[in-house]
Amino acid sequence: MRDVILTCAITGNITRPDATPHLPITPAQIAASALEAEQAGAAVVHIHVRHPDDGLPSMELSHYAEVVERIRAAKSRLILNITTGPGGRFVPSEADPRVAAPGTTLLPPLERVSHVSALAPEIATLDLNTMNSGEQVVINTPRNVRVMADAILAAGAKPEIEIFNPGDLVLARELLADPRFGPAPMFSFVLGINYGWPPSIEAIQLGLSMLPAGAIWSAFGVSRHSFPMVAAAVLMGGHARVGMEDNIYLEKGRLAVSNAELCDKAARIISDLGARVASPEAAREMLGL
């Protein structure tokens, strides 16, 4: 049986607290949800943090540190994958598109990875996309991506290269000329976000045709595409991700009460398709951690 690595994206920074009462908000809730996801089959947890008082996205080191410390104190085997995505959004003002409007979060690249340098997780995300996202623009210039990659690698973390469009893979192949990325680079196809990859087998096939040899890959869908993309990724030889960052529904009209419930369903899909949910130890071996 083939081992499939299941990642759980615990809370993200887009899902609104008013959309579901079950969204983990505080560091204690995020850590507890991660540990529950481990019991449901997740080998990797993808961590964003939020301000405990209002649930809005946070980049505070203290919030990341509390989550990491709580998970580590529990003697968990989980692989920690910490985001570096926040800090890359620009909202142009209507009067002058050169002027940033409220909602802009652009930060220097080293500020976007400072928590990774401080906490040294095993994995950290590296987004390569510059693209429309609603009325905002996500900006990750090649220079900034390289600065962030240098800091992630210096911290001893493995970059998870997130791919939103085919052009991201062109940039990725340039980055991989750096031997520090190792012989088995890690990629994730993000499917179903407006103006990015469509949530389809054809999109995954195109992405796979552009991957370098030896790459390890996963694919995940957002909203109603979450579980269909679990199945597609497994059938096509990849790994999978679910979680409240991507989707808050267990099925149409029924909110998931926890990340563990989403992981339970993903694990059943993986098993029903003849694969096996990888343990954290097996995932570490596959990822070269």
C-alpha positions in Angstrom: 0.0 0.0 0.0 1.2 3.5 -0.8 1.6 5.9 2.1 -0.2 9.3 1.6 0.8 12.2 3.8 -2.2 14.0 5.2 -1.7 17.7 6.1 -4.2 19.6 8.2 -4.4 23.4 7.7 -5.8 24.4 11.1 -7.1 28.0 10.7 -5.6 30.0 7.9 -6.1 33.7 7.6 -9.1 34.0 5.2 -11.8 31.9 6.9 -13.9 34.3 8.9 -14.8 33.6 12.6 -18.4 34.5 11.8 -18.6 31.8 9.2 -18.3 29.0 11.7 -18.3 28.8 15.5 -15.8 25.9 15.3 -12.8 27.9 13.9 -9.7 27.7 16.2 -8.8 31.2 17.2 -6.5 31.3 20.3 -3.1 29.7 20.4 -4.5 27.1 22.9 -7.4 26.3 20.5 -5.1 26.1 17.5 -2.6 23.8 19.3 -5.5 21.6 20.7 -7.0 21.3 17.2 -3.6 20.3 15.8 -3.3 17.5 18.3 -6.8 16.3 17.6 -6.0 16.3 13.9 -2.9 14.1 14.6 -5.2 11.6 16.3 -7.4 11.6 13.1 -4.5 10.8 10.8 -2.7 14.1 10.0 1.1 13.8 9.9 1.6 17.5 9.2 -0.1 20.5 10.5 0.0 23.8 8.7 0.0 26.7 11.1 -1.4 30.3 10.9 -2.2 32.3 14.0 -4.8 34.8 14.9 -5.4 37.6 17.4 -7.2 35.9 20.3 -9.5 38.9 21.0 -11.0 39.4 17.5 -9.9 36.4 15.5 -8.2 38.5 12.8 -5.0 37.2 11.2 -1.9 37.7 13.3 1.8 37.7 12.6 2.9 38.1 16.2 5.8 35.9 17.2 4.3 35.3 20.6 1.2 33.7 19.1 3.3 31.4 16.9 5.6 30.6 19.8 2.7 29.6 22.1 1.2 27.3 19.5 4.5 25.6 18.8 5.4 25.3 22.5 2.0 23.7 23.3 2.4 21.1 20.5 5.9 20.3 21.5 5.1 20.1 25.2 2.5 17.5 24.4 5.2 15.2 23.0 3.5 15.2 19.7 5.0 13.5 16.7 3.5 16.0 14.4 5.5 17.7 11.7 5.1 21.5 12.0 4.6 23.4 8.8 4.5 27.2 9.5 3.2 29.7 7.0 5.1 32.6 5.6 2.2 33.7 3.4 1.0 36.7 5.5 2.5 40.1 4.6 2.2 39.8 0.8 -1.1 41.5 -0.1 -1.7 44.9 -1.7 -5.0 46.7 -2.0 -4.9 49.6 -4.5 -6.9 52.7 -3.6 -9.6 53.7 -6.0 -8.4 57.3 -6.4 -4.8 56.4 -7.0 -3.8 52.7 -7.6 -0.2 53.5 -6.6 -1.4 54.3 -3.1 -2.1 51.4 -0.7 -5.7 51.2 0.7 -6.8 49.6 4.0 -6.2 45.9 3.9 -2.7 46.1 2.5 -0.3 43.9 4.4 2.9 44.2 2.4 6.0 43.7 4.6 9.7 43.3 3.8 10.5 39.7 3.1 12.7 39.1 6.2 9.8 40.2 8.4 7.6 37.6 6.8 9.9 34.8 7.9 11.2 36.1 11.2 9.0 33.6 13.2 10.5 30.7 11.2 14.0 31.9 12.0 13.0 32.0 15.7 11.1 28.8 16.0 12.9 26.5 13.5 10.0 24.3 12.3 10.6 21.3 10.1 8.7 22.9 7.2 7.8 26.4 6.2 5.7 27.5 3.2 7.1 29.5 0.3 4.5 31.1 -1.8 5.6 31.9 -5.4 2.4 33.5 -6.6 1.9 37.1 -7.8 -1.8 37.2 -8.7 -5.3 38.7 -8.3 -7.1 37.6 -5.2 -10.5 39.2 -5.1 -9.9 43.0 -5.1 -6.4 42.5 -3.7 -3.2 41.6 -5.4 -0.8 39.0 -3.8 2.8 40.1 -4.5 5.8 37.7 -4.3 8.5 39.1 -6.5 11.4 36.8 -7.5 13.8 38.8 -5.3 11.6 38.6 -2.2 11.0 34.9 -2.8 14.8 34.3 -2.8 15.3 36.3 0.3 12.6 34.3 2.1 13.9 31.0 0.8 17.4 31.9 2.1 16.0 32.6 5.6 13.9 29.4 5.6 16.8 27.2 4.5 19.1 28.9 7.0 16.6 28.0 9.8 16.9 24.4 8.8 13.4 24.2 7.5 12.3 22.5 4.3 10.4 24.9 2.0 6.9 23.7 0.9 6.7 25.5 -2.4 3.1 26.5 -3.0 2.0 26.7 -6.6 -1.1 28.8 -7.6 -0.4 29.1 -11.4 1.8 27.5 -14.0 4.1 30.5 -14.0 5.0 29.8 -10.4 6.6 26.6 -11.6 8.9 28.5 -14.0 10.1 30.5 -11.0 10.4 27.4 -8.9 12.7 25.6 -11.3 15.0 28.7 -11.2 15.1 28.5 -7.4 15.9 24.8 -7.4 19.3 25.6 -9.0 20.2 26.2 -5.4 21.5 22.8 -4.1 20.2 23.6 -0.6 16.7 22.6 -1.7 17.9 19.0 -1.8 17.0 16.2 -4.2 13.3 15.9 -3.2 11.7 19.4 -3.3 8.2 19.6 -1.9 5.4 21.2 -3.9 1.7 21.9 -3.2 -0.8 22.7 -5.9 -3.4 25.2 -4.6 -6.7 24.5 -6.5 -9.9 26.4 -6.7 -8.9 29.9 -5.7 -10.3 32.6 -8.1 -7.8 33.5 -10.8 -5.5 30.5 -9.9 -5.5 26.8 -10.8 -9.0 25.5 -11.5 -9.9 22.5 -9.3 -9.5 19.8 -12.0 -7.5 16.8 -12.9 -6.3 18.6 -16.0 -4.8 21.3 -13.9 -2.9 18.8 -11.8 -1.7 17.0 -14.9 -0.3 20.3 -16.3 1.4 21.0 -13.0 2.9 17.5 -12.9 4.3 17.9 -16.4 6.3 20.9 -15.2 7.6 19.4 -11.9 11.3 18.6 -11.6 12.3 15.0 -11.3 12.1 13.6 -7.8 9.7 16.2 -6.6 7.2 15.3 -3.8 3.8 16.8 -4.4 0.4 17.3 -2.9 -2.8 19.0 -4.2 -5.6 20.5 -2.3 -8.9 22.2 -3.2 -10.8 25.0 -1.4 -14.4 25.1 -0.4 -16.6 22.4 -2.0 -13.6 21.2 -4.0 -11.7 20.0 -0.9 -12.7 16.4 -0.7 -12.8 15.8 -4.5 -9.2 17.0 -4.7 -8.2 14.6 -1.9 -9.4 11.8 -4.1 -7.8 13.2 -7.3 -4.4 13.7 -5.5 -4.4 10.2 -4.1 -5.4 8.6 -7.5 -2.7 10.6 -9.3 0.1 9.6 -6.9 0.3 12.6 -4.7 -0.5 13.7 -1.1 -3.4 15.5 0.4 -4.5 18.4 2.6 -7.7 19.4 4.4 -8.6 21.8 7.2 -10.6 24.8 8.1 -8.2 27.1 6.3 -9.5 25.6 3.1 -13.0 24.4 3.8 -15.4 24.5 6.8 -18.0 22.0 5.6 -18.0 18.2 6.1 -20.7 18.0 3.4 -23.1 20.4 1.8 -25.0 22.4 4.5 -23.2 20.6 7.4 -20.4 22.5 9.1 -17.5 20.4 10.4 -17.3 20.6 14.1 -13.5 20.2 14.2 -10.4 19.8 12.0 -10.3 16.2 13.3 -13.6 15.6 11.6 -12.3 16.8 8.3 -9.2 14.6 8.7 -11.3 11.6 9.5 -13.2 12.0 6.3 -10.0 12.5 4.3 -8.4 9.5 5.9 -11.5 7.4 4.9 -11.1 8.6 1.3 -7.4 7.7 1.3 -8.1 4.3 2.7 -11.1 3.6 0.4 -8.9 4.3 -2.6 -6.4 1.6 -1.5 -3.7 3.8 0.1 -2.6 4.2 3.7 -2.4 7.4 5.8 1.2 8.0 6.5 2.4 8.2 10.1 4.5 11.2 11.0 7.6 9.0 11.0 6.9 7.7 7.5 6.2 11.3 6.3 9.5 12.4 7.7 11.3 9.7 5.8 9.5 10.5 2.6 10.2 14.2 2.9 13.8 13.8 4.0 13.4 15.6 7.2 
